[in-house]
Amino acid sequence: MVSLASRMSLALVLASAPSQSSPLVEARARAVEFDIAGAATLLNAAAQRGDASARTAALYIRGLIDAHEASRQGGSPESLAPVREAIASLESIANGRPGSAEIARLMLQAAAAAAQSERDEMRLYLDTAIRMETLQRAAGMPGAPVVAAAETAGDLWLQVHRYDEARRAYDEAAERLGPSLRILAGRARAARGVNDVSTACPAFRALLDTWGARPGQPLEIAEARLYVAGLCEAGVR
């Protein structure tokens, strides 16, 4: 029979044990559900508390957001300035070593190239980052923080309207990581980009089925519902 003292001691241990959830895990959960801005806010708060891993992730995620916004402004030097700053910070953190910070740096270089429609340059950075991430994961080490390089590669190809490249990237990401909501959305958008309705309809339906009854309606889910209602339910093939 366990004594009262033993039970009290166990309770104190459990109470003082660290939470199983970390800022990176929580940020990944938000990113998977398309709340990239929320992930960035969470990571930035953790970074300000002195969490070094969160700082690396915050630089990466905020850099992706800034690079996407820069693409809307034609990739001007001014619009890309915060991305360049994040790249410099990640370079300092990586210090020439392979790992999450270096993969994140390479991915932001790719994102900056995408913002300027420099597709060949983007490809070089993506290939290098994905190779490094593959080796890291094979060794049981983390890849890019929060959003994998393999996954972001599809997003960037989609951004520069290379839909076949995007489809291949998402397929490869699904093989490595499993079919996350973001990957399902990317596959559907890539099929829509080449007017492949016969592929886009089941892809968007799979996304909506996986989303299920989650609260809220991010842009990706709103687009999926609109597409299914407008083309798939109307019998367009």
C-alpha positions in Angstrom: 0.0 0.0 0.0 1.4 3.4 -0.9 1.8 5.7 2.0 0.4 9.2 2.2 4.0 10.6 2.2 4.8 8.7 -1.0 1.6 9.9 -2.7 2.4 13.5 -1.7 6.0 13.1 -3.0 4.7 11.7 -6.3 2.2 14.6 -6.7 5.0 17.1 -6.1 7.1 15.4 -8.8 4.3 15.4 -11.3 3.4 19.0 -10.5 7.0 20.1 -11.1 7.5 18.0 -14.3 7.8 20.1 -17.5 4.9 20.2 -19.8 4.9 17.8 -22.7 4.0 20.6 -25.0 6.6 23.1 -26.1 6.4 26.4 -28.1 7.6 24.5 -31.2 5.0 21.8 -30.8 2.2 24.4 -30.3 3.5 26.5 -33.2 3.5 23.4 -35.4 -0.1 22.7 -34.4 -1.1 26.2 -35.4 0.8 26.1 -38.6 -0.7 22.8 -39.7 -4.1 24.5 -39.3 -3.0 27.4 -41.5 -2.5 29.8 -38.6 1.1 30.8 -39.6 0.7 34.3 -38.1 -0.4 32.8 -34.8 2.6 30.4 -34.8 4.9 33.4 -35.4 3.4 35.3 -32.5 3.7 32.3 -30.1 7.3 31.7 -31.1 8.3 35.3 -30.8 6.9 35.4 -27.3 8.8 32.3 -26.3 12.0 33.7 -27.9 11.6 36.9 -25.8 11.6 34.6 -22.8 15.0 33.3 -23.8 14.1 30.1 -25.7 16.9 29.7 -28.2 15.0 27.1 -30.3 12.0 29.3 -30.4 14.1 32.2 -31.6 15.4 30.2 -34.6 11.9 29.1 -35.4 10.5 32.6 -35.0 13.1 34.0 -37.4 12.2 31.3 -40.0 8.4 31.6 -39.8 8.4 35.4 -39.6 10.8 35.4 -42.6 8.5 33.2 -44.6 5.6 35.5 -43.9 7.7 38.6 -44.8 8.9 36.9 -48.0 5.4 36.1 -49.1 4.4 39.7 -48.5 7.4 40.9 -50.4 6.3 38.9 -53.4 3.2 40.9 -53.5 5.3 44.0 -53.8 7.4 42.6 -56.6 10.3 41.5 -54.4 11.8 45.0 -54.1 14.9 45.4 -52.0 12.9 47.4 -49.4 10.2 44.7 -49.1 12.8 42.0 -48.7 14.9 43.9 -46.1 13.3 42.0 -43.0 13.9 38.7 -44.8 17.6 39.5 -45.4 17.9 40.5 -41.7 16.4 37.1 -40.7 18.8 35.3 -43.0 21.7 37.1 -41.5 20.6 36.2 -38.0 20.1 32.5 -38.9 23.5 32.5 -40.5 25.0 33.7 -37.2 23.1 31.0 -35.3 24.1 28.2 -37.6 27.7 29.3 -37.7 28.5 27.1 -40.6 27.0 24.0 -39.0 24.2 21.8 -40.6 21.0 21.8 -38.6 17.7 23.6 -38.2 19.1 27.1 -38.3 21.0 26.4 -41.5 18.1 24.7 -43.2 15.9 27.6 -42.2 18.5 30.1 -43.7 18.5 28.2 -47.0 14.7 28.2 -47.1 14.5 31.9 -46.5 17.1 32.4 -49.3 14.7 30.3 -51.5 11.7 32.3 -50.4 13.5 35.6 -51.2 14.4 34.2 -54.6 10.7 33.2 -55.1 9.6 36.7 -54.2 11.7 38.0 -57.1 10.6 35.1 -59.4 14.2 33.9 -59.6 13.1 30.3 -60.1 16.5 28.8 -60.9 18.1 30.3 -57.8 15.2 29.2 -55.7 15.6 25.6 -56.9 19.2 25.6 -55.9 18.5 26.7 -52.4 15.5 24.3 -52.1 17.5 21.3 -53.3 20.3 22.0 -50.8 17.9 22.6 -47.9 15.9 19.4 -48.6 19.0 17.3 -48.9 20.2 18.6 -45.6 16.8 18.1 -44.0 16.7 14.5 -45.3 20.1 13.7 -43.8 19.1 15.4 -40.5 15.9 13.4 -40.2 17.7 10.1 -41.1 20.1 10.8 -38.2 17.2 11.4 -35.9 17.8 15.2 -35.8 15.2 17.9 -36.5 14.9 19.6 -39.9 13.5 23.0 -40.5 11.6 24.2 -37.4 7.8 24.1 -37.4 7.3 23.8 -41.2 9.4 21.3 -42.9 11.6 22.4 -45.9 10.0 19.6 -48.0 6.5 21.1 -47.3 7.5 24.7 -47.8 9.1 23.8 -51.2 5.6 23.0 -52.5 4.3 26.3 -51.2 7.1 28.2 -53.0 6.6 26.4 -56.3 2.9 27.2 -56.0 3.7 30.8 -55.4 5.8 31.1 -58.6 3.1 29.2 -60.6 5.1 26.1 -61.3 2.2 23.8 -60.6 3.8 20.5 -61.7 6.8 21.2 -59.6 4.5 22.0 -56.7 2.7 18.8 -57.1 5.9 16.8 -57.1 7.1 18.7 -54.0 3.9 18.0 -52.1 3.9 14.3 -53.1 7.5 14.0 -51.8 6.6 15.9 -48.6 3.7 13.5 -48.1 5.9 10.5 -48.4 8.4 11.9 -45.9 6.0 13.5 -43.4 2.5 12.1 -44.1 -0.5 14.0 -45.6 -0.9 17.0 -43.3 -3.6 19.6 -43.9 -1.1 21.9 -45.4 0.1 19.3 -47.9 -3.5 18.3 -48.7 -4.3 21.9 -49.4 -1.2 22.4 -51.5 -1.9 19.3 -53.6 -5.4 20.5 -54.3 -4.3 24.0 -55.2 -1.6 22.7 -57.5 -4.2 20.6 -59.4 -6.5 23.6 -59.6 -3.7 25.6 -61.0 -3.5 23.4 -64.1 -7.3 23.1 -64.3 -7.1 19.4 -63.4 -10.7 19.2 -62.0 -10.7 15.4 -61.8 -7.7 15.6 -59.4 -8.6 18.8 -57.6 -12.1 17.7 -56.6 -11.1 14.6 -54.6 -8.1 16.6 -53.3 -10.2 19.4 -52.0 -12.8 16.9 -50.6 -10.0 15.1 -48.8 -8.8 18.4 -47.3 -12.4 19.2 -46.1 -12.9 15.7 -44.7 -9.6 15.9 -42.8 -10.5 19.4 -41.5 -13.8 18.0 -40.2 -15.6 20.1 -37.7 -12.7 22.2 -36.5 -13.8 25.8 -35.6 -12.9 28.7 -37.8 -12.5 29.0 -41.6 -9.0 29.9 -42.8 -8.6 30.9 -46.4 -7.5 27.5 -47.5 -10.7 25.9 -46.2 -12.9 28.7 -47.6 -11.3 28.1 -51.0 -11.9 24.4 -50.8 -15.5 24.8 -49.9 -16.1 27.3 -52.7 -14.3 25.0 -55.2 -16.3 21.9 -54.2 -19.6 23.7 -54.2 -18.9 25.5 -57.5 -17.3 22.8 -59.7 -17.4 19.4 -57.9 -21.0 19.4 -56.8 -22.0 20.9 -60.1 -20.6 17.8 -61.8 -17.9 19.6 -63.7 -15.2 17.1 -64.7 
